[in-house]
Structure formats: structure tokens, C-alpha cells
């Protein structure tokens, strides 16, 4: 069976004004030696007022301006792509300029509509983002690859393989409908060494452009793996600044351990709780579709440094606690246990939302209450009316932060709960809630989200891990 690697390059991998594109070309050339390649691209970064910014954020800002009656502008976007255009040779430059102008016209039209309607939502928002970001970048990369002697092609939106439901701004992948729509991209893969496509973007069966939530390019890579796993020997490769280490290097600067393997469960939990490994929904979609795809996180600057993510891991010899991570801006929703089941079913079926964990229940005045830890307090604020509709006496507590330890075999670590909780106390933090479950190998510690509480707790626990014995 022919090999296929779905390689995803995010904004940081592309770099400001495309400065890391030469490294991307090198990586793709290496990948295509042994495999067909589908390259998934996010929107690039730019430099604005001396700071790195994603073009996604630039467009969201312009959309907000349009909504508030301020004339929107694509000047920053256009100047970024003009710099990227310099990487294309004379043979391909005119065709690429036409694609660039066409997509920017579509993005400007969407912003103009937002300005006229004083509303930057739904398809208008999605079109502005797609045609200035991911879709345009995938076409630009196609011409850059052609300019470097690679046999490549890009996927037009008319032939888009990712079919989604009708939730425009935070859409959901429909695998069965997407399988009916992969003929064109399959043909492109068969005929080329590399096929480029924009991440984050979907469309409905009625051709309405949709977007995933932030981080959605990871989901695009996973979705393509799901669609192609029967036709090719398929794997997924996320190209990043580094492979996975034992904590966020922006928080913990010393004694970081390299993580060679993660299970699907470990990777998903780490993503949910703040580690920027990959979008946890990408793992969820792979599991829900019954697919077993090998995933690698590759250090693009040093490709020998990788982390492998697998459904079933090889025998593990390192420390069972692989990652210490944390999440700010969480909320706890308390509801009578008798009412929670309807809410959970609705979150799954209606909202298709899964960024929460169930904490241990408690009993008060003879009534059992359940607690849901939502990992996005803003989501709870936007949906307060919906959530309280399941129990008007339910309560919501905001400004909570959470720290968790990741490791499926954490049960092998002696005194882990007592040692980590003591370390948080030594750091001067008050533990508001601690939830340890042997069945899930999970320890969740809740503290007040204030100041540097979460960062200080992560530093303290990470320092202690290497001192704790394990079986």
C-alpha cells in the first residue's frame, strides 16, 4: 500500500512573512522521498508594530472595526503576502499573483459586507478569514513548491473535501458526507507528489464556507487522515518548533524532559489542559471514527527530535508522569446529579462540545450534586442561559485555574497526590479542590485563577516530579 503523510504546518512553523518557508520546503522534500504528501497550512504570521501576529488576529480585528463602523483594511495582509510572493520564480509568478488578487478581493468583499451590515459573524466572518488566510496560503505554497521543482497542486474551494454541519463559526466534521466528496483530492494525490490545502476550513453540503474554532488546522489534518486511511498507509505529522517536553518551556525553563511517546488519551488530556501539542478534538475525531493513525510531533528545526502519539503504546520505561500542565480561565458548574445526564447528552448531541471533565460528586443536605469543570470560562459565560436551563438552581463559579499531571500509568508513582499537593502549599497557593481518580490515572488540582498562580503551581510540581519514586 502506498504511503501518505498528512503534514500540518501552523503559523509559527511558517513564521512572520513566511521566513521559515525554506525550512518547510526542506521538510516536504524529505517527507516526499518515501510518501505522498498532503500539506495542511494555517494562516501565516506577520510583523505589526514590531510584534508577531497571526493574520487570523489581524482579520478578526478588521472585522471588529467593520462592525463598529470603521473602514476595514487588508493592507497588513497584502504586504505580508507580497513578501511571500518574492519566493516564487518567474515561471509561476503571474499565475500566483492572479490567485493572490482573487482571494484578497473575496476577503475584502466579506469585510465590506460586514461594514455595510455592521455585523461580522457567520459566513461573512468565515469568508474573510479563509480567503485571507488558510485557503490563500495553501495556494501560495503550491506555487512556492512548484518554483522549487516539486510536482504539486492545491485544492480549490469548489472541490473541498471537508464537509461539515451548519454551525458556521465552530463547525463539526461529517465523515460520511466528506467521504462522498474526496474524488477530486484523491485524483490530485494520485497525480502529484504533494497536494496543498488550507486548514481550519470546511463547507456545508450547500457549499456554505465554515470554520473550526482556533487550532482547527490540527483537526483538518486529522480529518484528512480519517478520509484516506483505507486507501493509503496513512500517518499524520505535526511540524512544530519542538517535540513534546514535560511542561510548557515558556513556564518551566530548566530540567525539562523529552517525551518520546504519548497515548491518544495522554495527548488529548494534555491538549485540553493547556499544552499546545495538538487540538484535543483532533484526537477525539480519530477515536470516534474508529481509526488508528500514527501521529508524530516533529521538531521542524531538528527533525530527529519527535514525539510519537499512538493508540497503544510500546512498553514504557521512563517516568510515568510525562507532563505537568495547567489551564487558566476555567469555570465549575454545580448541578443536582438527577439533572446532569440530560445536560451531558445535550452537550454531546446538540453542542458537540467536549472541553470539560466531570469531577467527583458531593452530597449536601441529603442531595447529591455533580460538578463539571469547564476548561473555557468564556464558553460558559456565552452559554449561561443554556446551561442553567437544565437546573435553575445550579451554580457557576468563575476565575478558577486547574493544574493536572498527565500519565496513563500514574498509579505507579508513590505518594503522588500528597507530594504534589504539599508542593502547591509550599508555593503559597490554596488548593480549592483536588480530584484524584485511579481509574483515569488523573489528578486535577483547582486553584484560584489570579496572578501567576497557575504558572507557579506548574513550576513547583514539575520540580518535585523527578524526586518522586515510581514502581
C-alpha positions as a printed Julia matrix, in Angstrom:
471×3 Matrix{Float64}:
   0.0    0.0     0.0
   1.34   3.46   -0.95
   2.33   5.65    1.99
   0.66   9.01    2.62
   1.68  11.54    5.24
  -0.63  14.41    6.14
   1.77  17.13    7.3
   0.41  20.18    9.08
   2.35  23.46    9.21
   0.96  26.05   11.59
   1.5   29.79   11.66
   4.58  29.55   13.88
   6.06  26.93   11.53
   5.54  29.31    8.57
   6.97  32.23   10.52
   6.49  36.01   10.16
   6.17  36.96    6.49
   6.96  33.34    5.61
  10.55  33.48    6.89
  10.56  29.73    7.73
   9.21  28.59    4.35
  12.69  27.43    3.17
  12.7   25.0     6.11
   9.18  23.84    5.17
  10.34  23.12    1.61
  13.24  21.11    3.01
  10.9   19.14    5.28
   8.43  18.43    2.47
  11.25  17.29    0.18
  12.34  14.83    2.87
   8.8   13.58    3.51
   8.02  13.01   -0.17
  11.01  10.72   -0.64
   9.06   7.83    0.86
   5.48   9.03    0.76
   2.78  11.03   -0.94
   2.21  14.27    0.99
  -0.87  16.32    1.77
   0.42  19.57    3.3
  -2.08  21.44    5.52
  -1.35  25.12    6.1
  -2.55  27.64    8.66
  -2.55  31.4     8.09
   0.96  32.88    8.28
   2.26  35.32   10.85
   3.11  38.94   10.2
   5.07  41.66   11.97
   2.9   44.59   13.07
   4.15  47.39   15.3
   7.24  45.32   16.0
   5.31  42.3    17.25
   4.5   38.9    15.74
   0.81  38.5    14.95
  -1.27  35.9    13.18
  -3.11  37.13   10.1
  -6.16  35.49   11.68
  -5.98  38.01   14.53
  -5.44  40.85   12.05
  -8.6   39.91   10.14
 -10.63  39.46   13.31
  -9.54  42.98   14.32
 -10.53  44.37   10.92
 -13.86  42.6    11.16
 -14.48  44.17   14.54
 -13.58  47.56   13.04
 -16.08  46.99   10.23
 -18.75  46.03   12.74
 -18.09  49.27   14.63
 -18.27  51.47   11.54
 -14.52  51.8    10.95
 -13.45  51.15    7.34
 -11.64  47.77    7.25
  -8.29  47.39    5.51
  -6.28  44.49    4.12
  -3.03  46.47    3.91
  -1.2   44.36    6.52
  -2.39  41.14    4.9
  -1.42  42.26    1.41
   2.06  43.39    2.49
   2.66  40.02    4.19
   1.81  38.08    1.04
   3.87  40.46   -1.11
   6.91  39.34    0.87
   5.96  35.68    0.45
   5.45  36.31   -3.26
   9.19  37.0    -3.57
   9.83  33.27   -3.1
   8.1   32.36   -6.38
  10.05  32.11   -9.63
   9.31  33.93  -12.89
   7.59  30.89  -14.39
   4.9   30.84  -11.7
   4.71  34.45  -10.53
   1.91  35.71  -12.79
  -0.44  32.81  -12.01
   0.25  33.23   -8.31
  -0.45  36.98   -8.46
  -3.85  36.24  -10.04
  -4.69  33.8    -7.23
  -3.48  36.3    -4.62
  -5.57  39.16   -6.01
  -8.65  36.97   -6.45
  -8.57  35.74   -2.85
  -7.89  39.17   -1.39
 -10.84  40.54   -3.38
 -13.06  37.86   -1.83
 -11.77  38.67    1.65
 -12.26  42.42    1.1
 -15.79  41.8    -0.16
 -16.62  39.93    3.05
 -15.2   42.78    5.16
 -17.15  45.32    3.12
 -20.33  43.33    3.76
 -19.54  43.39    7.48
 -19.04  47.16    7.28
 -22.37  47.61    5.48
 -24.33  45.3     7.77
 -22.47  46.34   10.95
 -22.12  42.64   11.7
 -19.07  40.36   11.43
 -20.49  36.89   12.01
 -21.26  33.53   10.4
 -20.38  33.11    6.71
 -19.16  36.7     6.34
 -16.61  36.13    9.08
 -15.64  32.71    7.73
 -15.1   34.0     4.18
 -12.94  36.9     5.38
 -10.75  34.54    7.39
 -10.49  31.76    4.79
  -9.68  33.83    1.71
  -7.12  36.0     3.53
  -5.59  33.12    5.47
  -5.61  29.36    5.1
  -7.01  28.96    1.58
  -4.79  31.7     0.16
  -1.7   30.38    1.97
  -2.23  26.88    0.57
  -2.29  28.29   -2.98
   0.81  30.39   -2.32
   2.65  27.33   -1.0
   1.65  25.36   -4.09
   3.39  27.91   -6.32
   6.4   28.09   -4.0
   6.75  24.29   -4.17
   6.4   24.38   -7.97
   9.12  27.04   -8.04
  11.37  24.6    -6.17
  10.84  21.74   -8.6
   8.16  19.87   -6.65
   5.27  18.31   -8.56
   2.37  19.79   -6.62
  -1.17  21.11   -6.82
  -3.63  22.77   -4.48
  -7.25  22.09   -3.59
  -9.78  24.67   -4.79
 -12.67  25.5    -2.5
 -15.09  24.14   -5.13
 -13.52  20.71   -4.58
 -13.19  20.96   -0.8
 -13.21  17.52    0.87
 -14.03  18.61    4.44
 -17.84  18.62    4.73
 -19.29  19.94    7.97
 -22.58  20.67    9.68
 -24.28  24.07    9.62
 -22.56  25.55   12.69
 -20.72  28.2    10.69
 -18.15  29.57   13.16
 -17.42  26.45   15.23
 -18.35  23.7    12.84
 -18.24  19.91   13.13
 -16.79  17.34   10.75
 -19.19  14.99    8.92
 -17.09  11.96    7.97
 -19.69  10.13    5.87
 -20.54  13.21    3.77
 -16.85  14.04    3.38
 -16.11  10.56    2.03
 -18.59  11.27   -0.75
 -16.6   14.38   -1.68
 -12.97  13.2    -1.9
 -12.78  12.23   -5.58
 -11.0   15.43   -6.65
  -8.43  15.5    -3.86
  -7.83  11.76   -4.37
  -7.1   12.46   -8.03
  -4.7   15.25   -7.06
  -2.88  12.97   -4.6
  -2.57  10.26   -7.25
  -1.16  12.66   -9.84
   1.23  14.71   -7.67
   3.98  14.37   -5.11
   2.43  17.0    -2.86
  -1.07  18.44   -2.51
  -1.59  21.65   -0.51
  -4.79  22.55    1.34
  -5.84  25.15    3.88
  -6.58  24.04    7.42
  -9.39  25.29    9.68
 -11.86  25.47    6.76
 -14.9   23.37    5.88
 -18.06  23.72    3.88
 -21.62  22.5     4.23
 -23.36  20.26    1.72
 -24.87  23.52    0.38
 -21.39  24.99   -0.23
 -21.52  27.47    2.67
 -18.0   28.17    3.96
 -17.48  27.17    7.59
 -14.61  27.34   10.09
 -13.46  25.26   13.02
 -12.52  27.01   16.26
  -8.95  28.26   16.78
  -6.49  25.41   16.37
  -8.74  23.91   13.73
  -5.94  23.17   11.25
  -4.99  20.26   13.52
  -8.49  18.93   13.03
  -8.19  19.3     9.25
  -5.07  17.1     9.31
  -6.84  14.5    11.44
  -9.95  14.59    9.23
  -7.87  14.01    6.1
  -6.17  11.09    7.82
  -9.59   9.63    8.61
 -10.69  10.03    4.98
  -7.59   8.47    3.43
  -6.57   5.75    5.89
  -8.17   2.93    3.87
  -6.7    3.97    0.53
  -3.15   4.69    1.73
  -0.89   3.69    4.58
  -1.61   7.0     6.28
   0.17   8.86    9.07
  -0.11  12.41   10.42
   2.82  14.72   11.11
   2.52  17.98   13.03
   5.54  20.17   12.3
   6.31  22.42   15.27
   9.02  24.45   16.98
   9.86  21.46   19.18
   8.78  17.94   20.01
   6.84  17.4    23.25
   8.56  18.12   26.57
   7.38  17.66   30.14
   5.97  21.19   30.6
   5.44  24.37   28.67
   9.0   25.71   28.09
   7.64  29.24   28.4
   6.75  28.4    32.0
   9.38  25.85   33.06
  12.82  26.76   31.73
  15.04  24.11   33.34
  15.13  20.32   33.76
  12.56  19.69   31.02
  12.34  16.06   29.94
  11.76  14.98   26.37
   8.59  12.91   25.91
   9.13  10.18   23.34
   5.63   8.65   23.32
   2.1    9.63   24.28
  -1.1    7.64   24.1
  -4.15   9.13   22.4
  -5.61   9.64   25.88
  -2.5   11.38   27.23
  -2.22  13.65   24.2
  -5.87  14.61   24.36
  -5.76  15.4    28.09
  -2.56  17.42   27.66
  -4.19  19.43   24.87
  -7.36  20.01   26.88
  -5.37  21.24   29.88
  -3.18  23.8    28.15
  -0.28  22.07   26.35
  -0.11  23.24   22.74
   0.62  19.77   21.36
  -2.41  19.46   19.12
  -6.1   20.26   19.23
  -7.65  17.61   21.52
 -10.73  17.48   19.27
  -8.47  16.12   16.51
  -7.74  13.07   18.68
 -11.41  12.8    19.64
 -12.46  12.67   15.97
  -9.91   9.97   15.17
 -11.15   7.84   18.08
 -14.84   8.43   17.3
 -14.3    7.26   13.73
 -12.62   4.05   14.88
  -9.34   4.84   13.13
  -5.84   4.0    14.38
  -3.44   6.54   12.87
   0.17   7.03   13.98
   0.85  10.68   14.77
   4.2   12.39   15.14
   5.06  15.77   16.61
   8.25  16.81   14.82
  10.75  19.49   15.76
  10.98  21.18   12.36
  14.39  22.65   13.16
  15.76  19.29   14.3
  13.58  16.57   12.68
  15.3   13.76   14.57
  13.52  15.05   17.67
  10.0   13.6    17.55
   7.18  12.55   19.84
   5.03   9.64   18.68
   1.33   9.51   19.56
  -0.28   6.08   19.33
  -3.47   4.38   20.44
  -1.49   1.59   22.16
   2.0    2.45   23.38
   5.15   0.38   23.41
   6.48  -0.69   26.79
   7.19   2.44   28.81
  10.48   2.78   30.68
  10.57   6.46   31.64
   8.84   8.33   34.44
   5.08   7.53   34.43
   4.27  11.23   34.92
   5.03  12.6    31.48
   3.64  16.14   31.57
   2.68  18.79   34.1
   0.34  21.38   32.64
  -2.35  23.84   33.6
  -5.2   25.95   32.29
  -6.38  29.42   33.23
  -9.9   30.85   32.84
 -11.86  27.76   33.88
 -15.3   27.53   35.5
 -17.04  24.97   37.73
 -20.71  24.21   37.15
 -22.55  22.57   40.09
 -25.82  20.81   39.34
 -28.03  18.24   41.05
 -26.93  14.79   39.91
 -30.52  13.98   38.95
 -30.33  16.68   36.24
 -26.81  16.19   34.89
 -27.5   13.38   32.41
 -29.75  15.49   30.19
 -27.14  18.24   30.14
 -24.33  15.84   29.19
 -26.4   14.35   26.38
 -27.24  17.83   25.08
 -23.59  18.96   25.21
 -22.64  15.91   23.16
 -25.53  15.79   20.68
 -26.61  19.43   20.33
 -23.5   21.45   21.11
 -20.95  18.75   20.21
 -18.85  20.27   22.96
 -16.42  18.2    24.99
 -13.93  20.58   26.6
 -14.88  19.67   30.16
 -14.26  16.97   32.75
 -16.55  15.53   35.4
 -15.24  15.97   38.92
 -16.18  13.74   41.86
 -19.73  14.35   43.17
 -20.56  15.52   46.69
 -23.62  15.34   48.95
 -25.14  18.29   50.84
 -28.32  18.2    52.94
 -29.04  14.73   51.6
 -28.88  15.84   47.95
 -26.13  14.64   45.62
 -24.52  17.26   43.42
 -22.29  16.76   40.4
 -19.6   19.15   39.25
 -18.44  19.87   35.72
 -15.09  21.59   35.26
 -15.32  23.62   32.04
 -11.9   24.42   30.61
 -13.09  27.6    28.88
 -14.77  30.11   31.17
 -15.71  32.32   28.21
 -17.71  29.44   26.69
 -19.66  29.13   29.95
 -20.34  32.89   30.05
 -21.67  32.81   26.47
 -23.9   29.84   27.29
 -25.06  30.6    30.85
 -28.74  30.69   29.89
 -28.44  27.35   28.09
 -26.63  25.66   31.0
 -28.93  26.98   33.72
 -31.91  25.8    31.68
 -31.18  22.27   32.91
 -31.35  23.31   36.58
 -32.28  26.86   37.56
 -30.68  26.34   40.99
 -27.34  25.27   39.55
 -24.36  27.47   40.37
 -21.36  28.62   38.35
 -18.01  29.64   39.8
 -15.61  31.54   37.54
 -11.96  32.55   37.94
 -10.74  29.04   38.52
  -7.47  27.61   37.29
  -6.52  23.97   37.07
  -3.26  22.03   37.15
  -3.04  18.43   36.07
  -0.47  15.68   35.74
  -0.53  13.57   32.57
   0.35   9.87   32.53
  -1.8    6.8    31.92
   0.34   4.8    34.37
   0.42   7.41   37.12
  -0.78   4.76   39.56
   2.84   3.53   39.61
   4.03   6.75   41.25
   4.28   6.58   45.03
   2.67   9.32   47.15
   2.0   11.4    44.07
  -1.17  13.08   45.39
   0.29  14.0    48.77
   3.64  15.15   47.37
   2.15  17.35   44.66
  -0.43  18.92   46.95
   2.27  19.67   49.51
   4.37  21.34   46.83
   1.48  23.62   45.87
   1.14  24.57   49.53
   4.87  25.32   49.69
   4.39  27.65   46.71
   1.92  29.65   48.82
  -1.21  28.56   46.92
  -4.52  27.44   48.39
  -5.97  24.25   46.88
  -9.7   24.81   46.36
 -10.35  21.32   45.06
  -8.35  18.19   44.39
  -9.78  15.35   42.33
  -7.82  12.1    42.05
  -9.25   9.09   40.22
  -7.33   5.82   39.98
  -9.48   4.6    37.07
  -8.48   7.51   34.83
  -4.92   7.97   36.16
  -5.83  11.61   36.6
  -5.07  14.19   39.25
  -6.75  17.58   38.91
  -5.94  20.42   41.28
  -8.13  23.53   41.25
  -6.85  26.89   42.49
  -7.95  30.48   42.16
  -7.05  31.93   38.75
  -5.25  35.04   39.9
  -1.85  36.49   39.08
   0.76  33.82   38.33
  -0.93  31.1    40.41
  -1.1   28.54   37.6
   2.46  29.11   36.41
   3.82  28.95   39.96
   1.96  25.7    40.63
   3.24  24.09   37.41
   6.84  25.08   38.26
   6.54  23.72   41.79
   5.05  20.37   40.77
   7.38  19.87   37.83
  10.38  20.39   40.1
   9.04  17.76   42.52
   8.26  15.05   39.91
  11.82  13.83   39.46
  12.12  13.34   43.22
   9.1   11.01   43.48
   9.79   7.28   43.25
   7.82   5.0    40.96
   7.31   1.27   40.66
